Amino acid sequence: MNLIILLLPILAIVLMFRSQKKRQAQMQQMQTALEPGAGVRTIGGLYARVKAVNEETVELEIAPGVVSHFTKSAIAAVMDPADYDAIINGRPAEDEPVDTADAEIEPVAAEPLSFTKDDAAKGDAKAEAEGGAPASK
């Protein structure tokens, strides 16, 4: 029984280190696979295209003609071209378009706004008569 109590935490630690090494290997593989023209997402949530890959940095085009330098570790994901284009250019609506021409919109009766104490007292009296609570003062 004592042996199980000792081995359980050691096993948990070994599994945590193993999963962390797998994640690091995946990140290293992704960073070495970066190539110009690929769409990427940075750890800050910025979507950009790779313009050039250097030893430790990557040049990203964040807008047409605007290039910035990031470290390779700042790249969170390399995106599929279809997913990247859908995010950057917007996804088409999957549902049927809503026809607003058939919907009738009733105009709201506009009452003039007043900012005097006399008008506020009248509004309180009107609210009480309608069963509402008076405004706080």
FENGI-V760276 format. One record per backbone hydrogen bond with DSSP energy under -0.5 kcal/mol. NH is the residue of the N-H (numbers start at 0). CO is the residue of the C=O. Records with the same first field share a line. If there is no record, write none. Layout:
NH: CO, CO
This chain:
4: 0
5: 1
6: 2
7: 3
8: 4
9: 5
10: 6
11: 7
12: 8
13: 9
14: 10
15: 11
16: 12
17: 13
18: 14
19: 15
20: 16
21: 17
22: 18
23: 19
24: 20
25: 21
26: 22
27: 23
28: 24
29: 25
30: 26
31: 27
32: 28
33: 30
36: 49
37: 34
38: 78
39: 47
40: 76
41: 45
42: 73
44: 41
47: 39
48: 60
49: 37
50: 58
51: 58
53: 56
57: 69
58: 51
59: 57, 67
60: 48
61: 59, 65
62: 65
65: 62
66: 64
67: 59
69: 57
71: 55
73: 70
74: 71
75: 40, 73
76: 40
78: 38, 76
83: 79
84: 80
85: 81
86: 82
87: 83
88: 84
89: 85
99: 97
104: 102
105: 103
110: 108
119: 115
120: 116
121: 117
122: 118
123: 119
124: 120
125: 121
126: 122
127: 123
128: 124
129: 125
130: 127
131: 126
